[in-house]
């Protein structure tokens, strides 16, 4: 089942593991004239392998999709923003939508596993299994000194990116996020918005990930991210308790107002929806608001513009009305 469905309204929303790989003796995608031959080798390594994985994936050629369909995959975090542009790109998606092999992104191959909650070890084990299956059929570009060779030097070495999405409304409200970003950066950890680099932290959702992949082993990288994320989660818990204890009436009023707007509003923008849903998620976790209905993160994803529109061509005003209706019925 896709990571955001039946997701708990908890601090840790999702865990993502990404491995960057390139084929030996082949130029990087931005210089590659014939992408089909390399793409076919990677696809065959998965779809025609002797592993049980061969039956778990389906191929999607992005050139054959409309812009809205591609953006739906992006909004669900199943492909990166780079996959939205250019040609010759495709993705192998597992049928449960937890695994994706992005082909001809910045590198020849980006293996991604995304799971609900805080589960770095399971996500890494799955990504490593996919990686091993593919490597049985192709040779990766690898250097004894520098490790896996990648288009961007910051991805060289292990090629591993560990990312955990956290819901941090209390730390944000308390004005502590700037300090956390600064402290994390000194440890080689990046704090970014909901959709990673360059995105805003709407709905108090932040991606916590390692900045560099070279010079450390996979275990050292996963342990570092787990340690930092664990500390941030504990700080968020403490700050939630402190804010609620110091002024319960004010917090309850704020959260119930958000719940009321969602329950009765007839038009809600994407940005406002994220803010309101974030408050509902906080209210549920503190036991202030009722917990029936879909999880907050599922509602955020399903009310993103392209996902909400589906195959319809909706104007912004029509989307705002449909978003409000969806939230009234589902959240």
N, C-alpha and C positions, 0 to 999 in steps of 0.2 A: 504494500500500500504506500502511496506517495507520502513523503515525509511530513507534510503539513496537515494531513487529514487525521482527525482524532488526536491531534497534538495537545499535550497538556499546557495549560496556561501557567507555565513555570518560568523561572529566570532563564534557564538554558533552553533555547528554542530548537536549535539544530546543530549538528556536527557535520563538517564537510572535510573530506580528504581529497587532495588533488595531486596527481603525479604527472610531471611534464617529461615527455620522452620524444626522441627523434631517431630516425633510422640511420644506421651507419652508412657513410659514404654518399649521403644525399643532402643537397643544400636545404637550408631552412625554407619554410613555406613562402615567405615574401620574395624569395629569389627563384622559386620553383616554377618552371613554365608548364610542365605536364604533371598536374597534381593527381590525375586519375590513377596512374600506375601505382604510386605510393599509397594512395587511399585504398585501392583494391587489396594491396598486400596486408594492410592493417585490418581491413574488414574480414578478409579470409582468415586471418590469424584468430579472429574471435568466432565468426559465424561458421567456419569449417573446421574448428578444432575438435579434438576428441573429448574435450571437457564437457561437463554438463552445462557450462556457460553458453555453449553454442545455441542452445534452445531458449535462452533467457532474454536474448536481445532482439530488437527489431531495428532495421536501418531506416533513417530519415534523411533524405537529401534536401538540404535547406534551400537549394536553388528552386525546388519544386513547390515550396511553400510561399504563401503570401506574407506580407510584412506583419500582419496581425497574428498569424499562426506562429511565426518565429518569435514574436514578442511574448506570446503566451508561454513558450518554453523558457524564455529569459526571465519572465516574471515569476516562474515557478522555481528558478535557480537551477534549471536543468542544463542550460547552456550559458556561456559567458557573453558579455556585451560584444566582444570581438567577433563572435559567431554571427552577429546580426548583419555584418557588412561584408562586401566582397562576394566572390563566387568560388565554386569548387569545394565548399565546406559541407560536411555531413556529420551526423551524430548517430551512434549506436546507443539506444536507450533500452534498459532492462524493462521488462513488462510491469514490474512493480515500481518503476521510476526511482529506484534507489541508486542505480549505477548508470553512468553515461560515459561514453568514449567520444570525445570531441576530436574530430579529424580535420586537420588543416586549419587550426586556430593559429596562435602565435608559434606553436610547435607542431610537428607532424601529428602528435597525439597528446591529448590531455585526458587522463583517466580520472573520473570523479565518482566519489561515493558520498551520498548525503543521507543522514539518518536523523530521526527526531531526538531531541534531548541532548544530553552531554554524554557521548559514547565514543570517545576518540579511538579506543583500542579496537572495538568491533568494526568501525569504519575503516581503520587502517588495514586490518586483517583482510577485509573484503577487497580493498583496492590492491593490496599486495598479491592476492590470489589472481585477480584479473591480469595484473602486470606479468605474473609468472606464466600464465597461459599464453599471452601474446608473445612473450620472449622465446617461447618454444619454436615459433615460426619465423621470427625476424630478429635481426641483430640491431641492438640499440647503439647509438653514438655514445661511446664511453671512453673516458681517459683515466688512467691510473691515478693521476695527480688531482684532476679537477672533478672527477666523477661523471655523472650524466651531463652531456653537453646540450645546452639549450639556447634558444634564440636570444633571450635576455640573460645576461650574466648572473643576475640575482636569483635566477631559478636553477643555476647549475649546482652540481654536487649531488644531493639526493633527489632534486627535482620535486621535493615534497612541500606542499602547503597544507598546514593544519588550520582549520578555521572553525570557530564556534560562534554562533549567533546568540547574543544575550539580550534580554529585555531589562533595561536599567533605568526605569522611571524615577526611582528614589534618588539614586546617585546624580542623575541629571537635575532633578528639582533642588537638590542640596548644593548644586554648583561644584560638584566634585569631579566631574568628568575631565576637565582640563588637566588636573593633577594626575588622574589615572592614565590619560593619554601620554603625558610626559614621562611618568614612571615606567610605563610599559615600553615606550620607545627605547629607553636606556637599557632595557633587557632584551632588545631585539624583537619586540612584539608590536605589531601595528593594530590600531583601533580605528576602524572605518565604519561607514554607514551600512545600511541594510543590504545594499547590492555591491559592497566591496569598494575598491579604490575609486575615489572621485564622487561617491554617492553620499547623500545626506542621511543623517541618522533619524529619519522620520519614525514616529511611533516609539521613540526611545529604544530602537533596535540597533545594535552594534555588532560588527563582525570583529572578532579578536583572532589574529593569526600571526604566524611567524613571518618576519621580514626577509630573512636570508635563509637559503637552503644549503649553502656550502660550509664546510668546516665542522659540521656536526653529523652524528649518525641519525638514522630515522628514530631510534628510541630516545636519543637526547632531545630531538626536536619535539616529539610528541609529549615527552615528560615536561619540557619547558612550558609548552602551551597549556597542558593540563594544570600545571602548578599555578600559572598566572590566572587562568580562568577560574580555578577553584578559589583563589584569593578574592577576585572581583565578585564572584557569587556570594561569598561570605560577607563582603562589605555591603553589597546590595541588600542582603537580608537584614543586617544590623541597621542600615539606614532606613529601611521600610519600618522596622519596629520602632525606631526612634521618632520618625515623623508621625506615626500613628499615635504613639504614646503621648507626645508633646501637645498635639492638637487633634484629637480624634474627630471632633465635630466638624472642623474645617475640611479634613480629608474626606470624611464620609459624604459631606455635602458636594464636594467636587466630583466624587466618583458616581454618586447617585444622579447628579445633573447630567453627566455624560451618558449614563444608562438611559435616562429619560429622553434625551435628544435622539439617541439611536432608536428608542422604542416608538417615537412619534414623528420624527422628522420625515419630510417628503422629498428632500433634496440634500445630498451630502457630497462634498468634493472628496477627491482622493486623499488630499493632505489632511482635511478635517477628519475623515474616517480613521486614518491611522492614529491620530491623536485621541479620538474618542475610544477606539478599540483598545489602545494602550491602557487607558484608564479602567476599562472594563476588565482587562487582564489583571491589572493590579488589584482591583476590587475583589475579583474572584480568589486570587491567591491569598488575600488577607481575610477571606471569609466574610466580607462585607456585602458583596453582590451575589445573586443566585448563579449557579454554575450550569444551568441547563442551556442547551443550544450548542452550536459549533464552537470550536476553540477560536481564540482571538487571531492567531496567526493564520489559520485557515481562512478566516473572513478577510484578513488583510490581502492575502494572495488572490482570493477569488473576487475581490472588488478592485483589483488593479485594472487599468483601462482596457488592455487587450483581452485579458481573461474574462472580464465582465461583459465585454461586447460580444465575444464569441465570433460567430459568423455574420453578425449584424453590423451594419455601418451606422454607428450611433454618434450623434453630436455630443460635445461635452455636457450640454444641459440634459440630454437624454440619459447619458451615463450617470450623472448625478442623481437623477430620479430613480434609475434602476438600482443604483448602489444603495440608496436609502431603503428601497423596497426589500432588497436582499437582506440587509442588516436587520430590518424589522422582523423578517420571517425567520432568519437563521441564527442570529446572535442573541 
